[in-house]
């Protein structure tokens, strides 16, 4: 089975958005909840994954993460509503 990669956005309890990439969204989210995945999500507790998009390569997922991080909050909210979102 071919490995897939994902770009994700997490909604935090204080209503901020955190973006990252991974090859295992469920395990990565559990690490965020445990406070061991990223410095940001240690102080901004994760609530749920609100955006998830699959890619064939790590490079594609990383490029999408970079693109999303350059968006405004409103643009990110529009993206979350988009048809590419697997988290729905």
C-alpha positions in Angstrom: 0.0 0.0 0.0 1.3 3.4 -1.0 1.9 5.9 1.8 -0.2 9.0 1.7 0.5 12.4 3.2 -2.0 14.9 4.6 -2.2 18.6 5.3 -4.5 19.4 8.2 -6.0 22.3 10.2 -6.9 22.0 13.8 -9.3 24.2 15.6 -8.2 25.0 19.2 -10.2 25.6 22.3 -9.4 29.3 22.1 -10.7 29.5 18.5 -7.3 29.7 16.7 -6.3 27.6 13.7 -3.1 25.5 13.6 -1.9 24.0 10.3 0.5 21.1 9.8 1.2 18.0 7.7 1.6 14.3 8.5 1.4 10.8 7.2 -0.9 9.7 10.0 -3.6 12.3 10.9 -5.2 10.3 13.8 -1.9 9.7 15.6 -0.6 13.2 15.0 -3.8 14.7 16.4 -3.5 12.5 19.5 0.1 13.8 19.9 -1.2 17.4 19.6 -3.8 16.6 22.3 -1.1 15.1 24.6 1.0 18.3 24.1 4.0 16.5 22.4 3.5 17.4 18.7 4.0 21.1 18.5 4.9 24.0 20.9 1.8 25.9 19.7 -0.7 23.2 20.5 0.8 22.8 24.0 -0.6 26.3 25.0 -3.5 26.3 22.5 -5.3 23.0 23.2 -6.6 21.2 20.1 -10.3 20.7 19.8 -10.8 19.0 16.5 -9.4 18.6 13.0 -11.5 20.9 10.8 -9.6 20.4 7.5 -7.8 17.4 6.1 -6.5 17.0 2.5 -4.7 13.9 1.1 -1.6 14.1 -1.1 0.6 11.4 -2.8 3.9 13.0 -1.7 5.3 14.6 1.4 6.5 17.5 -0.8 2.9 18.3 -1.9 1.6 18.2 1.6 4.4 20.5 2.8 3.8 22.9 0.0 0.1 23.0 0.9 0.9 23.6 4.5 3.1 26.5 3.5 0.4 28.0 1.3 -2.3 27.7 4.0 0.0 29.4 6.6 0.2 32.4 4.2 -3.6 32.8 4.1 -5.7 35.1 6.2 -8.1 33.8 8.8 -11.1 34.4 6.5 -9.3 32.6 3.6 -8.6 29.7 5.9 -12.2 29.5 7.0 -13.3 29.5 3.3 -10.8 26.7 2.6 -12.2 24.7 5.5 -15.6 24.9 3.8 -14.2 23.8 0.5 -14.9 20.5 -1.3 -11.3 19.2 -0.9 -11.9 18.8 2.8 -11.8 15.2 4.0 -12.5 16.2 7.6 -16.2 16.8 6.9 
